[in-house]
Amino acid sequence: MAKKKTARRVPQAGSPRMYGDGRPSVSAQAEGQRTVTLRPSAAATGAATGPRTVANLAQEYSYVLGDLKRLGMIAGALFAALIVLGIVVR
């Protein structure tokens, strides 16, 4: 016997949507009552955040090539083991 389909519940327009912080969403507030104050960012005010240094990627990621070689050898060994097992099982 088939299940009875229930109608989807539509939210009421009178109740504002709530987000995780417990405040009503912007759409629920009146446009005239809303005031927004923005603080300028450090980049906009020209404040220095400190000297930037260029990272030497070859030095930072020198271990990646060794890891990729090891991963390739393991994958090749497992693939060869699967082929051998496939031949043996037949």
Protein Blocks (a to p, Z undefined) as FASTA:
>chain_A
ZZdddddddddfklccddfkopacfklpcfklpccdddddfklnopafbjcddddfklmm
mmmmmmmmmmmmmmmmmmmmmmmmmmmmZZ
